[in-house]
């Protein structure tokens, strides 16, 4: 890529181009995977571990598991 900028920096032509490339990639992935308009493609860093960790954090799975384990200890 001859030009690169942070995709959150839309004030430069390089930033706008980088954002457009990212959105093109997102559309291609959705098409290839057979996604609908209701599906989302989320770029999360460095692979499936990052994606899993993000999902666990957003769904608060660790906190729920810790709560369940604490309840089992008390019962």
Residue frames as qw, qx, qy, qz and C-alpha x, y, z in Angstrom:
[[0.000, 0.892, 0.452, 0.000, 0.00, 0.00, 0.00],
 [0.479, 0.420, -0.032, 0.770, 1.77, 3.17, -1.10],
 [0.175, -0.484, 0.188, -0.837, -0.13, 5.34, 1.40],
 [0.534, -0.382, -0.744, 0.125, -1.22, 4.42, 4.87],
 [0.133, -0.393, 0.298, -0.859, -2.84, 6.32, 7.73],
 [0.139, 0.156, 0.831, -0.516, -4.92, 5.56, 10.78],
 [0.061, -0.445, -0.772, -0.449, -8.49, 4.80, 9.68],
 [0.211, -0.768, -0.525, 0.301, -9.76, 7.21, 12.33],
 [0.198, -0.540, 0.128, 0.808, -7.90, 10.08, 10.68],
 [0.491, 0.609, 0.597, 0.179, -10.22, 11.17, 7.90],
 [0.023, 0.918, 0.007, -0.395, -8.69, 14.63, 7.59],
 [0.110, -0.572, 0.638, 0.504, -6.04, 13.39, 5.18],
 [0.723, 0.366, -0.358, -0.464, -6.41, 11.73, 1.80],
 [0.331, 0.292, -0.891, 0.107, -4.28, 8.83, 3.05],
 [0.265, 0.022, 0.761, -0.592, -6.65, 8.32, 6.00],
 [0.678, 0.328, 0.116, -0.648, -9.69, 8.38, 3.75],
 [0.611, 0.411, -0.622, -0.266, -8.06, 5.92, 1.32],
 [0.111, 0.204, -0.924, 0.303, -7.09, 3.57, 4.17],
 [0.468, 0.153, 0.579, -0.650, -10.65, 3.68, 5.52],
 [0.711, 0.393, -0.184, -0.554, -12.06, 2.96, 2.04],
 [0.453, 0.353, -0.817, -0.053, -9.71, -0.05, 1.69],
 [0.126, -0.064, 0.864, -0.483, -10.81, -1.36, 5.08],
 [0.599, 0.283, 0.346, -0.664, -14.49, -1.01, 4.17],
 [0.648, 0.420, -0.495, -0.398, -13.86, -2.71, 0.80],
 [0.237, 0.252, -0.923, 0.168, -12.20, -5.60, 2.65],
 [0.359, 0.084, 0.690, -0.623, -15.16, -5.81, 5.04],
 [0.692, 0.372, 0.002, -0.618, -17.61, -5.97, 2.08],
 [0.540, 0.398, -0.715, -0.197, -15.55, -8.66, 0.33],
 [0.018, 0.141, -0.922, 0.359, -15.39, -10.79, 3.48],
 [0.520, 0.207, 0.490, -0.668, -19.15, -10.45, 4.02],
 [0.699, 0.416, -0.269, -0.516, -19.84, -11.44, 0.41],
 [0.428, 0.358, -0.829, -0.022, -17.48, -14.44, 0.44],
 [0.041, -0.043, 0.883, -0.465, -18.84, -15.67, 3.78],
 [0.238, -0.436, -0.771, -0.399, -22.45, -15.29, 2.64],
 [0.119, -0.318, -0.554, 0.760, -23.32, -12.71, 5.28],
 [0.043, 0.772, 0.579, 0.258, -26.54, -10.71, 5.27],
 [0.050, 0.697, -0.042, 0.715, -27.01, -7.04, 6.10],
 [0.676, -0.685, -0.034, -0.271, -27.69, -8.12, 9.69],
 [0.902, -0.168, -0.079, 0.389, -24.20, -9.66, 10.02],
 [0.063, -0.969, 0.238, 0.029, -21.10, -7.72, 11.01],
 [0.837, 0.237, -0.218, 0.442, -17.44, -8.19, 10.20],
 [0.385, -0.915, 0.115, -0.028, -15.30, -6.92, 13.06],
 [0.658, 0.468, -0.406, 0.428, -11.54, -6.48, 12.78],
 [0.661, -0.738, -0.047, -0.124, -10.09, -7.06, 16.25],
 [0.333, -0.793, 0.508, 0.046, -6.34, -7.02, 16.15],
 [0.112, 0.560, -0.805, -0.157, -4.10, -10.01, 15.87],
 [0.334, 0.093, -0.916, -0.203, -6.25, -13.02, 15.13],
 [0.603, -0.395, -0.607, -0.335, -8.77, -15.37, 16.63],
 [0.500, -0.301, -0.598, 0.549, -7.42, -15.11, 20.18],
 [0.023, -0.057, -0.127, 0.990, -7.97, -11.35, 20.15],
 [0.452, -0.237, -0.452, -0.732, -11.45, -11.88, 18.73],
 [0.624, -0.362, -0.692, 0.023, -12.31, -14.44, 21.42],
 [0.371, -0.241, -0.470, 0.764, -10.96, -12.23, 24.18],
 [0.156, -0.073, -0.086, -0.981, -12.96, -9.26, 22.88],
 [0.565, -0.314, -0.568, -0.509, -16.15, -11.33, 22.77],
 [0.586, -0.336, -0.660, 0.329, -15.58, -12.68, 26.28],
 [0.209, -0.140, -0.301, 0.920, -14.97, -9.16, 27.58],
 [0.288, -0.135, -0.243, -0.917, -18.01, -7.63, 25.86],
 [0.662, -0.324, -0.553, -0.388, -20.34, -10.41, 27.01],
 [0.355, -0.601, 0.483, -0.529, -18.84, -10.31, 30.51],
 [0.883, -0.010, -0.448, -0.138, -18.43, -14.10, 30.39],
 [0.485, 0.205, -0.654, 0.543, -15.56, -14.15, 32.87],
 [0.245, -0.251, 0.403, -0.845, -17.54, -12.16, 35.42],
 [0.814, -0.118, -0.131, -0.553, -20.53, -14.49, 35.00],
 [0.811, 0.099, -0.564, 0.119, -18.31, -17.58, 35.36],
 [0.230, 0.258, -0.610, 0.713, -16.67, -16.11, 38.46],
 [0.510, -0.230, 0.211, -0.801, -20.11, -15.38, 39.94],
 [0.894, -0.040, -0.310, -0.322, -21.33, -18.92, 39.22],
 [0.660, 0.179, -0.627, 0.373, -18.17, -20.40, 40.76],
 [0.055, -0.282, 0.512, -0.810, -18.60, -18.25, 43.88],
 [0.721, -0.180, 0.025, -0.668, -22.20, -19.43, 44.23],
 [0.876, 0.045, -0.475, -0.063, -21.10, -23.05, 43.94],
 [0.398, 0.260, -0.647, 0.596, -18.54, -22.52, 46.70],
 [0.323, -0.238, 0.381, -0.833, -21.21, -21.11, 49.03],
 [0.808, -0.084, -0.163, -0.560, -23.82, -23.82, 48.36]]
